[in-house]
């Protein structure tokens, strides 16, 4: 049965539009038309809300299989919908790694009831170790078109080159988290004044810059589609900008929290701020913002990486990298909206993210409706994830998703 949304303000890549009525009907989001004589199942006043087409996350993790105590596929599916996402790319770094037909069948069975459309990223090398290749063509026959080693960089130049060549057989896209592992060896945070002051081994921008430059040169040689994930350094952004001007098929994303935090936040030694790539300098953060504005960075991702209590609550240099980021995604956008603007933020999790995936859709088939002003406490009671590795745990946050419409279903939160 159709649902009427009254006085809803839609955000797109250009502006926040004036309030209008919309109808959720027949798997579509339609402008209200008096010629449509419909009996509505429900009429919802949305005058206090904003909305856009459904959000897309290009990078999030599950603990299942292997580390179900961190995050199951069931809890991840619930979390994605609650956080406003109607599509999500799930990384392959589970135990075992997603890399064969059985893994795909397991994934499809486990996510069949999700409100969110899951897109599985399978490993391009066996066990995501950067050595032997997985059965790329067989995996594509199962519907996979996004490949990459997830949290592990594809640092072997020969494997990167051959991956780009293989994927051109079916217009696949290679996702890579670019950094040179040996240049980042033993690093705990960004290399700079703060790391020197607190005595931590730093990860230099050079680790990312060198990897990006090398991978772009290989892309120039091979052709194909390459997507850089979670860029963090000023020079890396500039290199991608130049590559796009040359016409290379390269795209890039940034973790949302990289736009909020810097290395100065690590002065407290809170392991929840330990992420990879690390929080960089304020200069780098501003370069990321500029990259979003000029189109160098195509998408913003949650980079949701759940870790259990024991993996985080220990000495900083022994704690695991990673931060959860789905349920706090909207509150983080609220914090950034004054600096960046809602239209740009929304474009990077809708139109921009779909561009990376090569998805073109006419009309609006999904919808995320949210309140930018509603306040709520982020604590153990409200946290949907099975993990709690986020520095905002216990804080009062502003911004809450109210409704998500996808696959003809409306979920209320």
C-alpha positions in Angstrom: 0.0 0.0 0.0 1.3 3.5 -0.8 2.6 5.9 1.8 2.3 9.7 1.6 5.2 11.8 2.9 4.1 15.4 3.5 6.3 18.5 3.3 9.6 16.7 2.7 12.7 18.6 1.7 14.8 16.6 -0.7 18.6 17.2 -0.9 20.5 16.5 -4.1 23.9 17.5 -5.4 22.7 21.1 -6.2 20.6 22.2 -3.2 18.0 21.6 -0.6 14.6 21.8 -2.4 11.5 23.4 -1.1 9.0 21.1 0.8 6.9 18.9 -1.3 4.7 15.8 -0.9 6.0 12.4 -2.1 4.5 9.0 -2.5 6.2 5.7 -1.7 4.6 3.3 -4.2 5.5 0.4 -6.4 9.2 0.4 -5.4 9.5 4.1 -6.4 9.6 7.5 -4.7 7.2 9.6 -6.7 6.2 13.3 -6.5 2.6 13.5 -5.2 0.3 13.9 -8.2 -3.4 14.7 -7.7 -4.2 12.5 -10.8 -3.0 9.5 -8.8 -6.1 8.3 -6.9 -4.6 6.2 -4.2 -5.7 5.0 -0.8 -2.7 5.6 1.5 -1.8 3.1 4.1 -0.1 5.9 6.1 0.4 9.7 5.9 3.5 11.0 7.6 4.3 14.6 8.4 8.0 15.2 7.4 8.1 19.0 7.8 10.9 18.7 10.3 13.0 16.3 8.2 15.4 16.2 5.3 15.8 13.4 2.8 17.8 12.2 -0.2 18.0 9.1 -2.3 19.3 6.1 -0.3 22.8 6.3 0.9 25.7 4.2 -0.4 28.7 3.0 1.7 31.7 1.8 -0.2 33.6 0.4 2.8 32.4 -1.5 5.8 33.4 -4.7 7.6 31.7 -7.7 9.1 33.2 -10.1 11.7 31.3 -13.0 10.3 32.6 -15.6 9.5 35.3 -16.1 12.1 34.9 -13.1 14.4 31.2 -13.0 15.1 31.7 -11.5 18.5 32.8 -8.3 16.8 29.9 -8.1 14.2 27.7 -10.6 12.6 26.1 -10.2 9.2 22.8 -10.0 10.9 23.9 -7.1 13.2 25.6 -5.4 10.3 22.5 -5.5 8.2 20.4 -4.0 11.0 23.1 -1.4 11.6 23.3 -0.4 7.9 19.6 0.1 7.6 19.3 2.0 10.9 22.2 4.3 9.8 20.4 5.2 6.5 22.3 3.0 4.0 20.5 1.3 1.1 23.6 -0.1 -0.5 26.9 -1.1 1.0 30.1 -2.7 -0.1 31.3 -5.3 2.4 35.0 -6.0 2.6 36.4 -9.5 2.3 38.7 -9.6 5.4 36.9 -12.3 7.4 38.0 -15.7 8.6 38.1 -17.3 6.1 38.5 -14.4 3.6 35.6 -14.1 1.0 37.3 -15.5 -2.1 35.3 -18.4 -3.6 31.9 -19.6 -4.8 31.0 -21.1 -1.4 31.8 -17.9 0.3 29.5 -16.0 -2.1 26.7 -18.4 -1.5 27.1 -18.1 2.2 27.1 -14.3 2.0 24.0 -14.2 -0.2 22.1 -16.6 2.1 23.0 -14.5 5.2 22.1 -11.2 3.6 18.9 -12.2 1.7 16.6 -10.5 4.2 18.6 -7.2 4.5 16.8 -4.0 3.7 20.2 -2.7 2.5 21.4 -4.0 -0.9 24.7 -5.7 -0.1 27.6 -5.6 -2.6 30.3 -8.1 -1.8 34.0 -7.2 -2.4 35.9 -10.4 -2.8 39.6 -10.7 -2.4 41.7 -10.4 -5.6 44.5 -12.4 -4.1 44.2 -15.6 -2.0 43.6 -14.8 1.7 44.2 -11.1 0.8 47.9 -11.7 1.1 48.9 -10.1 -2.2 50.4 -13.2 -3.7 48.4 -15.8 -5.7 45.3 -14.7 -7.5 41.8 -15.8 -6.6 39.5 -17.3 -9.3 38.5 -13.8 -10.6 36.5 -14.9 -13.6 34.6 -17.6 -11.7 33.8 -15.0 -9.0 32.5 -12.6 -11.6 30.3 -15.4 -12.9 28.7 -15.3 -9.4 27.9 -11.6 -9.9 31.0 -10.1 -8.2 32.4 -7.0 -9.9 34.2 -5.3 -7.0 37.6 -6.8 -6.1 40.3 -5.9 -3.7 42.2 -7.1 -0.6 40.2 -4.8 1.7 42.2 -3.6 4.7 45.4 -4.9 3.1 47.2 -2.8 0.4 47.9 -4.5 -2.9 51.5 -3.3 -2.7 53.0 -5.9 -5.1 53.2 -4.0 -8.4 53.0 -7.1 -10.5 49.8 -8.2 -8.8 48.3 -4.8 -9.1 49.1 -4.7 -12.8 47.7 -8.1 -13.6 44.6 -7.4 -11.5 43.8 -4.4 -13.5 44.3 -6.4 -16.7 42.1 -9.3 -15.6 39.2 -7.0 -14.5 39.0 -5.3 -17.9 37.5 -8.6 -19.2 34.2 -7.7 -17.5 34.6 -4.0 -16.6 35.3 -4.8 -12.9 36.7 -2.3 -10.5 39.7 -2.8 -8.3 39.5 -1.2 -4.8 42.8 -0.6 -3.1 43.8 0.9 0.3 47.1 2.5 -0.9 50.1 2.6 1.4 53.6 1.0 1.3 53.7 -1.4 4.3 57.5 -1.1 4.8 57.3 2.7 5.0 54.5 2.3 7.6 56.3 -0.5 9.5 55.7 -0.3 13.3 53.9 3.0 12.9 51.1 3.9 15.4 49.9 7.3 14.2 50.7 10.1 11.8 54.3 11.1 11.7 54.5 14.8 12.8 54.9 17.1 15.7 52.4 15.3 17.8 54.0 11.8 17.4 57.3 13.3 18.3 55.9 15.0 21.4 54.2 11.9 22.7 57.0 9.5 21.6 55.0 7.4 19.1 56.5 5.8 16.0 54.9 7.7 13.1 53.4 6.7 9.7 54.6 9.3 7.2 52.5 10.8 4.5 55.2 9.3 2.2 53.8 5.8 2.8 50.6 6.8 1.1 52.0 9.2 -1.5 54.5 6.6 -2.9 51.8 4.0 -3.2 49.4 6.3 -5.0 52.0 7.5 -7.4 53.2 3.9 -8.2 49.6 2.6 -8.7 48.7 5.5 -11.0 51.7 4.8 -13.2 50.6 1.2 -13.4 47.1 2.3 -14.2 48.4 4.5 -17.0 50.2 1.5 -18.4 47.4 -1.1 -18.1 44.2 0.8 -18.3 41.2 -0.4 -16.3 39.3 1.0 -13.3 41.1 1.7 -10.1 39.5 3.1 -6.9 41.6 4.4 -4.0 40.0 4.0 -0.6 40.5 6.1 2.5 42.9 8.6 1.1 44.4 10.8 3.9 47.4 12.9 2.7 47.5 16.2 0.8 50.0 15.1 -1.8 48.0 11.9 -2.6 44.9 14.0 -3.3 46.9 16.2 -5.6 48.3 13.2 -7.5 44.8 11.8 -8.0 43.6 15.2 -9.1 46.3 15.3 -11.8 45.5 11.7 -12.9 41.9 12.6 -13.4 42.9 15.6 -15.5 44.9 13.2 -17.7 41.8 11.1 -18.2 42.7 8.0 -16.2 39.8 5.9 -14.9 40.6 6.5 -11.2 38.2 7.3 -8.4 38.8 7.9 -4.7 37.0 8.0 -1.3 37.8 9.3 2.2 36.7 8.0 5.6 34.2 10.4 7.1 36.0 10.6 10.4 39.2 11.8 8.6 37.3 15.0 7.9 36.6 15.6 11.6 39.6 14.3 13.6 43.4 15.1 13.3 46.5 13.8 14.9 46.1 16.3 17.7 43.2 14.2 19.0 45.6 11.4 19.8 47.3 13.5 22.6 45.0 11.6 25.1 46.3 8.2 24.0 42.7 7.0 23.5 43.1 3.8 21.4 39.7 4.5 19.8 41.5 7.2 17.8 43.9 4.6 16.4 42.9 4.0 12.8 44.6 3.2 9.5 45.3 5.4 7.6 46.0 7.5 10.7 44.5 10.9 11.4 46.8 13.3 9.7 47.5 17.0 10.2 45.0 19.9 9.9 46.7 20.8 6.6 45.9 17.3 5.3 42.3 17.5 6.6 41.8 20.8 4.8 43.2 19.2 1.6 40.7 16.4 1.9 37.9 19.0 2.1 39.2 20.7 -1.0 39.4 17.4 -2.8 35.7 16.8 -2.0 34.7 20.2 -3.3 36.6 20.0 -6.6 35.5 16.4 -7.3 38.9 14.8 -6.8 37.3 12.7 -4.1 34.2 10.9 -5.4 32.8 9.4 -2.2 32.7 9.4 1.6 32.8 6.1 3.4 32.1 4.9 7.0 35.1 2.6 7.1 33.2 0.7 9.7 35.7 -1.6 11.4 34.4 -3.3 14.6 36.9 -4.4 17.3 36.1 -6.0 20.6 36.9 -4.5 24.0 40.1 -6.4 24.5 41.5 -5.4 21.2 41.2 -1.7 22.0 41.6 -1.4 25.8 45.3 -2.0 26.1 48.6 -0.1 25.6 48.2 2.2 22.6 51.0 0.6 20.6 49.4 -2.9 21.0 45.8 -1.9 20.3 44.2 -2.8 17.0 43.6 -0.3 14.3 40.0 0.6 13.5 36.8 2.5 14.4 33.1 1.7 14.0 31.4 4.4 12.0 27.9 3.6 10.8 25.6 4.7 13.6 27.7 7.9 14.0 27.7 8.6 10.3 24.8 11.1 10.3 25.9 12.9 13.5 29.4 13.3 11.9 27.7 14.8 8.8 25.8 17.2 11.0 29.1 18.4 12.5 30.5 18.9 9.0 27.4 20.4 7.4 28.3 24.0 8.3 31.8 23.6 6.8 30.9 21.6 3.7 27.2 21.9 3.2 24.5 19.3 3.0 24.4 19.1 -0.9 28.0 18.2 -1.2 27.9 15.7 1.7 24.9 13.9 0.3 26.3 13.8 -3.2 29.3 11.9 -2.0 27.2 9.1 -0.5 24.7 8.9 -3.3 25.6 10.1 -6.8 29.4 10.0 -6.2 29.4 6.5 -4.6 27.2 5.1 -7.4 29.6 6.6 -10.0 32.5 4.6 -8.4 30.4 1.4 -8.7 29.3 2.2 -12.3 25.6 2.3 -11.2 23.3 4.5 -13.2 19.7 4.6 -12.0 16.9 6.7 -13.4 14.3 8.0 -10.9 14.5 7.5 -7.2 14.0 3.9 -6.0 15.2 4.4 -2.4 15.0 7.1 0.2 16.7 8.0 3.4 14.8 10.5 5.7 16.5 12.0 8.7 16.3 14.7 11.3 19.4 16.8 11.5 18.4 18.3 14.9 17.2 15.3 17.0 19.5 14.6 19.9 20.2 11.2 21.3 22.8 9.5 23.7 25.2 7.1 22.1 25.8 4.5 24.7 25.6 0.7 25.3 21.8 0.9 25.3 21.5 2.6 21.9 24.5 1.1 20.2 23.4 -1.5 17.6 26.9 -2.7 16.7 28.3 -5.6 18.7 31.4 -3.5 19.1 31.9 -0.1 20.8 35.2 1.1 19.5 34.3 4.8 19.0 35.5 7.9 20.9 32.0 9.3 21.0 30.6 6.5 23.1 28.8 8.1 26.0 28.3 11.4 24.2 25.0 13.2 23.3 24.9 13.4 19.4 22.7 15.3 17.0 21.2 13.8 13.9 19.0 10.7 13.6 17.8 8.6 10.7 13.9 8.4 10.8 12.9 6.3 7.8 14.5 4.2 5.1 12.7 3.1 2.0 14.2 0.4 -0.2 13.0 -2.7 -2.2 9.5 -1.4 -1.7 9.8 -1.6 2.1 9.6 1.3 4.6 11.6 0.9 7.8 11.0 3.4 10.7 13.5 4.1 13.5 
